[in-house]
Amino acid sequence: MSRVRAFLRIVLLVLAAVALPVALGAPTAVDTVLGLNDPRTDGASPPPTPAVYDPALRTVAVVVGDEGAVASDTLAPFEILATTGAFNVYTVASGSGPVPLTGGLDLVPDLTFDGLEDLVGGPADLVVVPAMPDVGRPSTKPVTTWLTDQTDRGAVLLSVCNGAAVVASAGLLDGHVATAHWLRLGEWARTYPAVDWVAGTRYVDDGSVISTAGVLSGIDGTLHAVQRLVSADAAVRAAEAIGWPYDASGGAPRMEKARLAPSDAVAGVNAAFGWDRPRIGVPLTDGVGEIELASVFDTYAQSLAADTVAVGDGPVTSRHGLTFVPRTASIAGLDRLVEPGTAEHHAIPGPATVHPHRRPGFAYDAVLQDLARTTDVATARWTAKVLEYPVDDLTLDGPSWPWALTLRPLALAVLGTLVALVVLRRVLPRTHARAAHGDVDGSGRR
């Protein structure tokens, strides 16, 4: 009997150690992840930059859902395709209001679905489908219905990251070979078994559908689409323009199949116990590059270690004509400012401003280095893994691990254990005393 009591005591202590960290950390983690695409609440809805159509060019539509999309999945393909000069490139949605990209970057779509039809007079030649936060839910119905119509009329689909699941939810990947983000590939295989899901490649070209792996793998898939629809030279020039290596003769690059590792626990620590995570203001300015914008908002958002907010006095127009709307003109309560873009702008009074893109190179490099320096290297490496961006040759300097955050769940575990010990010490002596006197029902009767 004493062994059973000892075992139960150990079990209770373990449960007590886990209970407080889970009770306090789990709601924070859920709010952090679900808040990546929080919509704006002020009702602002400025018009987009007027769309210009050249009938001599192919048309590309980058679709975003009513609940938003991943910033890099949306903006990197847009800039690459616009850079070529070979396409009419538009962002499209079911409605005309701003939609939230990850990190709180509000994009005003160029056209509604009906507006694209009116402008072009037919389907797009290529439709880019980024990952959306509400994949598989009824709210994506306007997108999946439109995708089906576009495909039926001859459009080629390019899904980026978990945009493949959006396409699969419409039944448009049934019988196709496809890929998606490594972290959810198993989930999609269970949810959409009619699709032949594969891992270990940055993109798959299966004729009417090109699918890419996670986030920045979308760059390789987009460059392949440029090569397929325009030329290899056009793809190489587009890659050079953004500082991305591309081999036009090599086919889809292979990559090691990513899996969760012990060091990836840093994401859970950041998400669950970053109750006071820093707030980073991101000033929006006219002419900023779309990939530069994505590199700031997506990197900090995907790290789960910082919150970003778009700062500015009013709508801005990006390098290739997209319209973005800041969420605030105030820098009150912000810990840092990180301004994307290479242009010199007047300094904003307040916190020191970091300009990661003043140095040449791929836009994400300096942002990841800033993330490592201001948070820790483990977080930067996790973020690069989520972005599917190899950083073996990128110098990341900073603390090795978020030790201060890690102490929070440990302290809660110790507190829970101490409380349990106090309770057990008060309860067990009474139980032992009754047992010693043969007290069966607690009333003194034997």
C-alpha positions as CSV (number, residue, x, y, z in Angstrom):
1,M,0.0,0.0,0.0
2,S,2.9,2.4,0.8
3,R,4.3,1.9,-2.7
4,V,0.9,2.8,-4.2
5,R,0.8,5.9,-2.1
6,A,4.4,6.8,-3.1
7,F,3.6,6.4,-6.7
8,L,0.4,8.5,-6.5
9,R,2.4,11.2,-4.6
10,I,4.9,11.3,-7.5
11,V,2.1,11.5,-10.1
12,L,0.4,14.4,-8.2
13,L,3.6,16.3,-7.9
14,V,4.3,15.9,-11.6
15,L,0.8,17.1,-12.4
16,A,1.2,20.0,-10.1
17,A,4.5,21.0,-11.7
18,V,2.9,21.0,-15.2
19,A,-0.5,22.5,-14.3
20,L,0.6,26.1,-13.7
21,P,2.8,26.5,-16.7
22,V,0.1,25.0,-18.9
23,A,-2.8,27.0,-17.4
24,L,-0.9,30.3,-17.8
25,G,1.0,29.6,-21.0
26,A,-1.5,27.8,-23.2
27,P,-4.0,30.7,-23.5
28,T,-1.1,33.1,-24.3
29,A,0.3,30.7,-27.0
30,V,-3.1,30.3,-28.6
31,D,-3.6,34.1,-28.7
32,T,-0.1,34.6,-30.1
33,V,-0.6,32.2,-33.0
34,L,-4.2,33.2,-33.8
35,G,-3.3,36.9,-33.6
36,L,-0.9,36.8,-36.5
37,N,-3.7,37.9,-38.8
38,D,-5.8,40.0,-36.5
39,P,-8.0,42.3,-38.6
40,R,-7.9,46.1,-38.1
41,T,-10.9,47.5,-36.1
42,D,-11.2,51.1,-37.3
43,G,-13.1,50.4,-40.5
44,A,-10.6,52.3,-42.7
45,S,-11.0,51.3,-46.3
46,P,-9.1,53.5,-48.7
47,P,-9.2,52.9,-52.4
48,P,-6.3,51.0,-54.1
49,T,-4.0,52.5,-56.7
50,P,-6.0,52.4,-60.0
51,A,-5.2,49.2,-61.9
52,V,-3.6,49.5,-65.3
53,Y,-4.1,46.8,-67.8
54,D,-1.9,46.0,-70.8
55,P,-3.6,43.5,-73.1
56,A,-0.3,42.5,-74.6
57,L,0.9,41.0,-71.3
58,R,-0.2,37.9,-69.5
59,T,-2.2,38.5,-66.3
60,V,-1.4,37.2,-62.8
61,A,-3.8,37.4,-59.9
62,V,-2.4,37.0,-56.4
63,V,-5.5,36.0,-54.3
64,V,-5.9,36.9,-50.7
65,G,-8.7,35.7,-48.4
66,D,-11.1,37.7,-46.4
67,E,-9.2,36.8,-43.2
68,G,-5.8,37.6,-44.8
69,A,-2.8,35.6,-45.9
70,V,0.9,35.1,-45.1
71,A,2.8,38.2,-46.0
72,S,5.8,36.5,-47.7
73,D,3.6,34.1,-49.6
74,T,1.7,37.0,-51.0
75,L,4.3,39.8,-51.5
76,A,7.4,37.8,-52.7
77,P,5.7,36.3,-55.7
78,F,4.0,39.7,-56.4
79,E,7.3,41.5,-56.5
80,I,9.1,38.9,-58.5
81,L,6.4,38.7,-61.2
82,A,6.1,42.5,-61.3
83,T,9.9,42.9,-61.6
84,T,9.9,41.0,-64.9
85,G,7.7,43.5,-66.7
86,A,6.1,40.6,-68.5
87,F,2.8,40.5,-66.6
88,N,-0.1,42.5,-65.4
89,V,0.1,41.6,-61.7
90,Y,-2.8,42.3,-59.4
91,T,-3.8,41.4,-55.8
92,V,-7.5,40.2,-55.8
93,A,-10.0,39.3,-53.2
94,S,-13.8,38.8,-52.8
95,G,-14.2,42.3,-51.2
96,S,-12.5,45.7,-51.5
97,G,-11.6,46.3,-47.9
98,P,-8.1,45.9,-46.4
99,V,-7.0,42.4,-45.5
100,P,-4.4,41.5,-42.8
101,L,-1.2,39.9,-43.8
102,T,0.9,38.3,-41.0
103,G,2.1,40.8,-38.4
104,G,-0.6,43.3,-39.0
105,L,0.3,44.6,-42.5
106,D,-3.0,45.7,-44.1
107,L,-3.2,45.3,-47.8
108,V,-5.9,46.9,-50.0
109,P,-6.5,44.5,-52.8
110,D,-6.1,46.0,-56.3
111,L,-9.3,44.4,-57.6
112,T,-12.3,42.3,-56.5
113,F,-13.0,39.1,-58.4
114,D,-15.6,40.8,-60.4
115,G,-13.3,43.8,-60.9
116,L,-10.6,41.5,-62.4
117,E,-13.2,40.0,-64.8
118,D,-14.4,43.4,-65.9
119,L,-10.8,44.7,-66.5
120,V,-9.3,41.6,-68.2
121,G,-12.4,40.2,-69.8
122,G,-11.5,36.6,-68.8
123,P,-9.5,34.5,-66.4
124,A,-6.0,35.2,-65.2
125,D,-3.2,33.2,-66.9
126,L,-1.6,32.5,-63.5
127,V,-3.2,32.6,-60.0
128,V,-1.0,32.7,-57.0
129,V,-2.5,31.2,-53.8
130,P,-0.7,32.0,-50.5
131,A,-1.4,30.3,-47.2
132,M,-4.5,31.6,-45.5
133,P,-5.3,31.4,-41.7
134,D,-8.8,30.0,-42.3
135,V,-8.0,27.2,-44.7
136,G,-10.7,24.5,-44.7
137,R,-13.3,26.8,-43.1
138,P,-16.4,28.1,-44.7
139,S,-14.9,31.6,-44.8
140,T,-12.7,30.5,-47.6
141,K,-15.6,29.5,-49.8
142,P,-15.5,32.7,-52.0
143,V,-11.8,32.0,-52.7
144,T,-12.2,28.3,-53.5
145,T,-15.3,28.9,-55.7
146,W,-13.3,31.6,-57.6
147,L,-10.3,29.3,-57.9
148,T,-12.5,26.5,-59.4
149,D,-13.9,29.0,-62.0
150,Q,-10.4,30.2,-62.9
151,T,-9.1,26.7,-63.3
152,D,-12.0,25.6,-65.4
153,R,-11.2,28.5,-67.7
154,G,-7.6,27.6,-68.2
155,A,-5.7,29.4,-65.4
156,V,-2.5,27.8,-64.0
157,L,-2.3,27.8,-60.2
158,L,0.8,28.5,-58.2
159,S,0.2,27.6,-54.5
160,V,2.7,28.9,-52.0
161,C,3.3,27.1,-48.7
162,N,0.0,26.0,-47.1
163,G,-1.8,27.7,-50.0
164,A,-1.7,24.2,-51.3
165,A,-4.3,23.2,-48.7
166,V,-6.5,26.0,-49.9
167,V,-6.3,24.6,-53.4
168,A,-6.8,21.0,-52.1
169,S,-9.9,22.1,-50.1
170,A,-11.4,23.1,-53.4
171,G,-10.7,19.6,-54.8
172,L,-8.3,21.1,-57.4
173,L,-5.3,19.0,-56.3
174,D,-7.0,15.6,-56.4
175,G,-4.9,13.3,-58.4
176,H,-2.0,15.8,-58.5
177,V,1.5,15.6,-56.9
178,A,2.0,18.5,-54.6
179,T,4.0,19.9,-51.6
180,A,3.4,22.3,-48.8
181,H,5.0,23.5,-45.6
182,W,6.9,20.8,-43.8
183,L,5.3,21.5,-40.5
184,R,1.8,20.6,-41.7
185,L,2.5,18.3,-44.6
186,G,1.3,15.3,-42.5
187,E,-1.9,17.0,-41.6
188,W,-2.7,17.8,-45.2
189,A,-2.0,14.2,-46.2
190,R,-4.6,13.0,-43.7
191,T,-7.1,15.7,-44.6
192,Y,-6.7,15.5,-48.4
193,P,-5.7,11.9,-49.1
194,A,-6.6,12.2,-52.8
195,V,-3.5,14.4,-53.2
196,D,0.0,12.8,-53.7
197,W,1.9,14.9,-51.1
198,V,5.7,14.9,-51.3
199,A,8.4,16.4,-49.1
200,G,12.1,17.3,-49.7
201,T,11.6,19.6,-52.6
202,R,11.1,23.3,-52.9
203,Y,8.4,23.1,-55.5
204,V,6.5,20.6,-57.7
205,D,5.3,21.4,-61.2
206,D,2.4,19.1,-62.0
207,G,1.1,20.8,-65.1
208,S,-1.9,22.9,-64.3
209,V,-0.7,23.3,-60.7
210,I,2.7,24.4,-59.4
211,S,3.0,24.0,-55.6
212,T,5.8,25.1,-53.4
213,A,7.0,24.1,-49.9
214,G,7.0,26.6,-47.1
215,V,7.1,30.4,-47.3
216,L,10.3,31.4,-49.1
217,S,10.3,28.2,-51.1
218,G,7.6,30.2,-52.9
219,I,10.4,32.3,-54.4
220,D,11.9,29.3,-56.2
221,G,8.4,28.2,-57.4
222,T,7.7,31.7,-58.7
223,L,10.9,32.0,-60.5
224,H,10.2,28.6,-62.1
225,A,6.8,29.9,-63.2
226,V,8.6,32.9,-64.8
227,Q,10.9,30.6,-66.6
228,R,8.0,28.4,-67.8
229,L,5.8,31.3,-68.9
230,V,8.5,33.8,-70.1
231,S,12.1,32.6,-70.3
232,A,15.0,31.3,-68.3
233,D,16.8,34.6,-68.8
234,A,13.8,36.5,-67.3
235,A,13.8,34.2,-64.3
236,V,17.6,34.7,-63.7
237,R,17.2,38.5,-64.0
238,A,14.3,38.5,-61.5
239,A,16.3,36.4,-59.0
240,E,19.3,38.8,-59.3
241,A,17.0,41.8,-58.7
242,I,16.0,40.4,-55.2
243,G,19.4,38.8,-54.3
244,W,18.2,35.2,-54.6
245,P,20.3,32.4,-56.1
246,Y,18.6,30.6,-59.0
247,D,19.8,27.9,-61.3
248,A,17.6,27.9,-64.4
249,S,19.0,24.6,-65.6
250,G,18.8,22.7,-62.3
251,G,15.1,22.0,-61.9
252,A,13.4,22.0,-58.5
253,P,16.0,22.3,-55.7
254,R,16.0,19.4,-53.3
255,M,16.2,20.0,-49.5
256,E,16.5,18.0,-46.4
257,K,13.1,16.9,-45.0
258,A,12.6,19.2,-42.0
259,R,11.4,17.8,-38.7
260,L,10.8,19.2,-35.2
261,A,13.9,19.1,-33.1
262,P,14.4,19.8,-29.3
263,S,15.8,23.3,-30.1
264,D,12.4,24.1,-31.7
265,A,10.9,24.3,-28.2
266,V,12.0,27.9,-28.3
267,A,8.9,28.6,-30.4
268,G,6.7,27.3,-27.5
269,V,8.6,29.3,-24.9
270,N,8.2,32.5,-27.0
271,A,4.6,31.9,-27.7
272,A,3.5,30.8,-24.3
273,F,5.5,32.9,-21.9
274,G,6.3,36.1,-23.8
275,W,3.7,38.1,-21.9
276,D,5.7,41.3,-22.3
277,R,7.1,40.7,-25.8
278,P,8.5,43.8,-27.4
279,R,6.3,45.9,-29.7
280,I,8.1,46.9,-32.9
281,G,6.8,49.8,-35.0
282,V,7.2,49.4,-38.7
283,P,7.1,52.8,-40.5
284,L,5.4,52.5,-43.9
285,T,6.7,54.7,-46.7
286,D,6.0,55.2,-50.4
287,G,8.1,53.2,-52.8
288,V,9.1,50.5,-50.3
289,G,9.8,47.1,-51.9
290,E,7.2,44.4,-51.3
291,I,9.8,41.8,-50.3
292,E,11.4,44.3,-47.9
293,L,8.0,44.8,-46.2
294,A,7.4,41.1,-46.0
295,S,10.8,40.4,-44.6
296,V,10.1,42.7,-41.6
297,F,6.5,41.8,-40.8
298,D,6.9,38.0,-41.4
299,T,10.2,37.5,-39.7
300,Y,9.2,39.0,-36.4
301,A,5.7,37.6,-36.6
302,Q,6.9,34.0,-37.3
303,S,9.4,34.2,-34.5
304,L,6.5,34.5,-32.0
305,A,8.9,36.7,-30.0
306,A,7.8,40.2,-30.9
307,D,4.6,42.0,-32.1
308,T,4.7,44.4,-35.0
309,V,2.5,47.3,-35.8
310,A,2.4,49.3,-39.1
311,V,3.1,53.0,-38.4
312,G,2.3,56.0,-40.7
313,D,0.1,59.0,-41.4
314,G,-2.0,57.4,-44.2
315,P,-2.1,54.9,-47.0
316,V,1.2,54.3,-48.9
317,T,2.0,52.9,-52.3
318,S,4.7,50.2,-52.6
319,R,7.4,50.0,-55.3
320,H,5.1,48.1,-57.7
321,G,1.9,49.8,-56.9
322,L,0.3,48.0,-53.9
323,T,-1.6,50.0,-51.3
324,F,-1.0,49.5,-47.6
325,V,-2.7,51.1,-44.7
326,P,-0.9,51.8,-41.4
327,R,-2.7,50.9,-38.2
328,T,-1.5,53.9,-36.1
329,A,0.3,57.2,-36.5
330,S,1.5,57.1,-32.9
331,I,4.7,55.6,-31.6
332,A,3.5,55.6,-28.0
333,G,4.1,52.3,-26.3
334,L,6.5,51.0,-29.0
335,D,9.9,49.6,-27.9
336,R,11.7,49.8,-31.3
337,L,11.2,51.0,-34.8
338,V,12.4,48.9,-37.8
339,E,11.9,50.7,-41.1
340,P,11.9,48.5,-44.3
341,G,13.3,49.8,-47.5
342,T,16.5,51.3,-48.8
343,A,15.5,55.0,-49.2
344,E,16.5,57.7,-46.8
345,H,13.5,59.1,-44.9
346,H,13.2,61.6,-42.1
347,A,13.8,60.3,-38.7
348,I,10.8,59.6,-36.5
349,P,11.1,61.1,-33.0
350,G,11.1,58.4,-30.3
351,P,12.8,55.0,-30.2
352,A,15.9,54.4,-32.2
353,T,15.1,53.3,-35.8
354,V,16.8,50.3,-37.4
355,H,17.2,50.3,-41.2
356,P,18.0,46.6,-42.1
357,H,17.9,47.1,-45.8
358,R,20.6,49.8,-46.2
359,R,23.1,47.0,-46.8
360,P,23.0,45.0,-50.1
361,G,21.8,41.4,-50.0
362,F,18.6,39.4,-49.7
363,A,16.1,41.4,-47.6
364,Y,15.6,38.7,-45.0
365,D,19.3,38.4,-44.1
366,A,19.7,41.6,-42.0
367,V,16.3,41.1,-40.4
368,L,17.1,37.6,-39.2
369,Q,20.4,39.0,-37.9
370,D,18.6,41.7,-36.1
371,L,16.2,39.1,-34.6
372,A,19.2,37.1,-33.3
373,R,20.8,40.1,-31.9
374,T,17.7,41.5,-30.1
375,T,16.2,38.2,-29.0
376,D,18.4,35.1,-29.4
377,V,20.0,32.8,-31.9
378,A,17.7,29.9,-31.2
379,T,14.7,32.1,-32.1
380,A,16.3,33.3,-35.3
381,R,17.2,29.7,-36.4
382,W,13.6,28.6,-35.6
383,T,12.2,31.5,-37.7
384,A,14.5,30.7,-40.6
385,K,13.4,27.1,-40.4
386,V,9.7,28.1,-40.5
387,L,10.5,30.4,-43.5
388,E,12.4,27.6,-45.1
389,Y,15.4,29.8,-45.6
390,P,18.9,28.2,-45.2
391,V,21.1,30.3,-42.8
392,D,24.2,28.1,-42.5
393,D,26.2,30.8,-44.3
394,L,24.6,33.7,-42.4
395,T,26.3,35.0,-39.3
396,L,23.8,35.1,-36.4
397,D,25.2,36.8,-33.3
398,G,23.3,37.1,-30.0
399,P,22.3,35.3,-26.9
400,S,22.1,31.6,-27.5
401,W,18.6,31.1,-25.9
402,P,15.8,33.1,-24.3
403,W,16.9,32.2,-20.7
404,A,14.8,34.8,-19.0
405,L,11.6,33.5,-20.6
406,T,12.6,29.9,-19.9
407,L,12.8,30.7,-16.2
408,R,9.1,31.6,-16.2
409,P,7.7,28.1,-16.8
410,L,10.4,26.7,-14.5
411,A,9.4,29.1,-11.7
412,L,5.8,28.2,-12.2
413,A,6.6,24.5,-12.1
414,V,8.5,25.0,-8.8
415,L,5.6,27.0,-7.3
416,G,3.1,24.4,-8.3
417,T,5.2,21.6,-6.8
418,L,5.6,23.5,-3.5
419,V,1.9,24.1,-3.3
420,A,1.3,20.4,-3.9
421,L,3.8,19.4,-1.2
422,V,2.1,21.7,1.3
423,V,-1.3,20.2,0.5
424,L,0.0,16.6,0.6
425,R,1.7,17.2,4.0
426,R,-1.6,18.4,5.4
427,V,-3.7,15.6,3.9
428,L,-1.5,12.6,4.2
429,P,-0.8,12.7,8.0
430,R,-4.6,12.7,8.7
431,T,-5.0,9.8,6.3
432,H,-2.2,7.9,8.0
433,A,-3.6,8.6,11.4
434,R,-7.0,7.3,10.6
435,A,-5.4,4.2,9.0
436,A,-3.3,3.6,12.1
437,H,-6.4,3.6,14.3
438,G,-8.4,1.4,11.9
439,D,-10.8,4.3,11.1
440,V,-12.6,3.1,8.0
441,D,-15.2,5.7,7.3
442,G,-13.8,8.7,9.1
443,S,-16.5,8.6,11.8
444,G,-14.4,6.7,14.4
445,R,-16.2,3.4,13.7
446,R,-14.3,0.3,12.8
